[in-house]
């Protein structure tokens, strides 16, 4: 009987450990799912509105990353991120920094120029949004 009691205690301890892991995972899961697009059916108009209404450049960029579809339609979303971010820094750029900003944006276009298809349009547009987000930091 004593072996059965110790086995029961081990089983209860194992179940308690599993429960603790599941509880901890439930707190981590919302952070992990933050990278998922929260816009129902990835509606382009709603995504664009969310980007334009974002409280920061970084949040607008997060929405773009989460909701991008790797199609040419991402260009409009990325342009909205660029506009949001540029409003924070572009007027204050020195001529040297302005040239560097424009050079980095052009590099995004040339990096994907040899590629054909809608994915390359998306990559170039998202790259430009990334440059704008970097300059806004």
N, C-alpha and C positions, 0 to 999 in steps of 0.2 A: 504494500500500500504506500509505503514511503516514497518509492520510485515514481509512482503515479502522481503524488503530491508535488514532487520537485519538477516533473514534466509539465504539470499544469501551471506552475509558477513561471517556468521558462516560456511556455506558450503565451501566458498573459503578458509577460515582459516583452515578448516579440510583438504581440499585437499592439501594445502601448507604444512601442518604438515606431511601428508602421503608422499608427495614428498620428504620432508627432510629426513624422515626415510629411504625411498628407496635409496636415494643418499648415506646416511651414510652406509647402508647395502652393497652397491656396493664396498665401500672401505674395509669393513670388510671381505667380501666373499673371496678375494684372500688369506687372512691369514688363514681362516678356511679351504680352499681347499688345503692348503699346505700339509695336511696329506693324501691327495689322491695320488695314484701312477700316475706319469705323463708319465710313459713309455707306449706307445701304445700297447694294447693287453697284457700287462704285460709280454712281451717277456723276458724270462730268460736271454738270452745272453746280451740283452740291459741293463737289470737291473744290471747284474754283471759288465758290462762295466761302468755303471754309478757309482756304488759303488767304483770300483777300481779307477775311475777318480775323485772321490769326493775330494773337496778341504780341507776337515777336517774329522776327526773321527766322530764328531757329525753329520755332513751332511751325511756321509755314513750310520750311524745308522738311521737317519731320512728316508733315501731311503729304508732301510730294513723294517722299521716299516710300511711305506706306501705301499710297494709292496709285502710284505710277503703274502703267500697264505695258510699258516697253513698246508703245506704238507712237505714231506721229502726233496723236492727241495729247501726249505728254508735253508737247512744246508750249501749248497755251497755259498749262498749269505751271510749267517752269518759268515762263515769262511773267506770270503773276508773282512768283517767288522773287524773281529778279527785281521787279518793281517794288515789292514790299521791302526788300533788303536795301536796294539803292536809295530809297527814301531816307535811310538812316545814316548813310555815309557819303554818298556821291558828291554832294555839294561841298563837303569839307576836304575832299581829296586835293592834294597838291598836284601840280602838273605832272610831276614824275610818277606819283602814285596812280594818277588817272591813266597815264600811258601803260603802266604795268597792269592795271585792271583790264584795260581794253585788250592788251596783248594776251593775257590769260584767257579771256573770253574767246578771242580769235583762235587760240590754240585748241579750244574745245571743238570748234567747227572743223579745223584742219585735221585734228586727230581722227575724226570719223568721216572725213570727206571721201575716202576711198571705198567706204562701205556703202552698200545700197540697201534700200528697204526702210521700213518704218522704225525698226529698232535703232538704226544708226541716228535717225532724227531725234528719237527719244534720248539716246545717250548724250548727244551733243547738247541738247536743251538742258538735261539734268546736270551736265557738267558745268554749264554756264550758271545755273542756279547755285551750284556748289561754290563756284568762284565768288559770286555775289554774297553768299552766306559767310564765306571766309573773310571777306573784306568788311562785313558788317560787325564782326566780332571785336 
